[in-house]
Amino acid sequence: MPVHVSIHDVSPAWTREIEDALAACAGIGARAALLVVPNFHGRAPLAGDAPFCARLRALQALGHEVYLHGFYHRSAPRYRAASGNRLAWLFAQHVASGGEAEMSDVSADEGIARIDEGQRMLEGAGLRIDGFVAPAWSMPSWLLPALASRGCRFTEDHFRIYDPAAGRSRASVVLNWASRTPLRLLSSVAWCKAARHARAIVPARIAIHPADMRFRLLRREIERLLEWARGDVVDRAGALFG
């Protein structure tokens, strides 16, 4: 089955780590998708870094897809009623992510407004938007219809890939690492070693986060997994649908 590679949290906040991840991908000839955050954690606005925007335009011209990846990639520090169910919010923000499941932290109206503003920012930087991926893969019920209404052709969560505009989806395994604590780091390495075998029956996605590149163990595991995928990597996520 095919494998798609992506680099998450693409922002001026992670310039060096993103270049390291790009170099690792280039080692097997992979043009990783770039999941761009318009203003990472409210402290790294894309519009304020012209050289970074120019780098993204150059990468897109070389064949890298660009996806909008939330707006702030950060949630509020406390539960808000607009977030819906409190238990679901706690799981999204403190189990599935470290307070970064942005789309599960806002009402549908606010979430849609952030998507629209993020689109304006990326297009203002001269980028074509090839898809949308929610931070922490957290997708509330309003998100797919909102993306479909905007003609979005690709999004994903932990378990599936979607073409919202066409109304289709497919099961897919995502292989990613977590580095917030030593336990999460080791358990995510074990997960990738085990879950990669699902590629025998479903397409696989390798998701690299910039923070991964700060750990020697994770860099080595990423390089090994990329080598495992060599020859089967597709540059366009749409190819995963078959």
N, C-alpha and C positions, 0 to 999 in steps of 0.2 A: 504494500500500500504506500501511497505517496506521503511525504513529510513536508510540512511547511514550517519555516523558521521566522520568528518575530523578535524584535527588541522592544520591550515595554519602557514606559516612563521617559520617552525621548524628550529632553528638555535641556536648556542651557545649564541647569543645575547639575547635570551628569555628563558634561562634554567628554572628559577623558575616558570615563568608563564606557560610554557609547562607542567611542573610537576603538577601544579594546575589543568590545563585542563584535563590531563590524569586521575587525581584522580576523577574529576567530572564524567568523562566518565565511569570509573571503577565502580562508584556507581550504575550504571544500567547494568553493565556487558558488556559495549561496548568497543570493540577494535578499537579505532579511527584510520583512515588512517593518516599518517604523511607526510605532504607536506614539503619536505626538500629543503631549499635554500642553495646552495653551498657556497655562500659568501654574506651574507645579508648586503645590502647597502655598499658593499665593505669593511666592517670592521669586519666581523666575519667569516673568512674562516673555513670551516668544517675540513679541513685537519690539522688545527692548534690546534684542541681540541680532543685529543685521548679519554679522558673519555666520552665526549659527543658522539663520534662515537660508543664507546662500548655500551653506553646506547641504541642507536638506533638499533644496531645489536641485543641486547637482546630483545627489543620490537618487532622487526620483527620476531624473533624466537618464540615469544609468540602469533603471529598471526596478528600483525599490518601490514597493507600494507604500503609501502613507495613509494611516488610519487616525481619525480623531479618537483620543483616549481620555474621555471625560473633559473637565475643564480645569479643576484644581487638583484632582486626584487626592482629595482629602475630605474627611467627614467632619461634622461638628463634634466637639468634645462630649456633648451630652445628647441624650435622646430628645427628639422633637416629635410632636404629634404628627407632623407632616410625613414622617418617615414610615408611618403605618404601624404594624405590629411590633411591640417593644422587644419581644423575644427574637423575632426575625432580625431586627436591627442589631441586637447584641451579638447574634451569631455572625452577621455580615461584617460587623466592625471589629470584633474582638477574637473571633475564631478563624473566619475565612480571610481576614486581613488585619493589619495593624492600624485600624481607623482610616482606611482608604477606600472603602466601598461607596464611592461618592453618589452613584445613582440610587442607592438604597437609603440615602440620607435626606432626600428631598421629595417634595410633591411632584406630581407629573408636570404641572405648569412650570415649576422652577427648573426641573430637569430638562424640559424641552427648551426653555430659555437658555440654559447653559450650552446645550448642543448647538443651538442657533448661533450663539455668540462665539463658540469655539470654531464653528464653520467659517464665520466671518473672519476670525483671526488667522486661520490657516490659509484661507483664500487670499486674504490681504498680504500674506507673506509669499504669495505666488505659488502655493501648493495645490495640487489636485487631491481631493479627498476620495480615497478608494474604499473606505469602509469605516466602521465605528466599532470600538471595543470598550466596554465599560470597565472602569477600574475594578480590580479584584474579580472580574468576570461576574459581577453582581447585577442581575437583570430583573428589575421589578416588572410587573405585568404590563405596565403602560409602555415599556421601552420598545418592544418589537413593533407594535402598531405605529409608534411615532417614527421609527426608522423606515418602515415600509412606506409611509406617506411622503417621505423625503427621497424615495427612490434608492435607498441604501442597498447595495448588493452583497455586503458581507458584514456579519458580526459573529460573535461566539460567546459561549460560556464554558464552564468546566467540562461539560459532557457532550456538547453538540456545536456544530457550525450551522449558520443560518444565512440564507439569501432572503432578507425580509421582503424585498420588492417582488420576488417571484413566489413567495410563500412556501419555500422548501427548506428542509434541514436534513442533517445527517449526523449520526453519532461519530464522535472523534475523541481520541485520547489526547490530553494535554500533559506535557512533560515539563515541569518547572520546579524551581528550587526556592527555598525560603531560608533567610539568614537572620531573622530577628533574634533567635535564641540558638544556642548550640544544639538543643534537642530538635528544634524545627529544621535546622541545617542537616543534621544526620538523618532524620526521618524523611526529608525530601530527597536526599540522595538515594535512600533505600526505595522510595516510591518510584523514582525514575528507572531504577534498575529493574523493578518488577513490572511496572506498567508499560514499559516499552514493548513488551511481548504482545500487547493488544493490537499492535500494528499488523499482526497477521490477519486481522479481520476488519479493522477500521483505520482510516487515515490518522496520522499522528501530527501533533503540533509541538514544536520545541519553543518554549517561551523563555527568553533571557531577560533578566532584569539588571539594570546597571549595577545595583548593589552586589549582585553575584560576583562581579568582576573584582571585588575587593578581597575575596577569599581564595587562597591558593587551591584549596580542595575543590571548590565549586568551579573555578576556572578549568581545572583538570577534568572534572566530570563533564562540563560543557563541551570541551574539546573531544572527549571520548564519544559523547552522544552525537555530535556533529559528524564525526568520522563514521559512526554506525549508520548514519543517514546518507552518507555520500552516495551519489548516483541516483537517489530517489527523491531529492529535494525539488520542490516546485516553487517558483518565484511568485506566482499568483495564487492567492488563497482560493479563488474560484475553481482551480484545478482539483481541489480536494473533493468536490462534489462528484467527480467522475464524468 
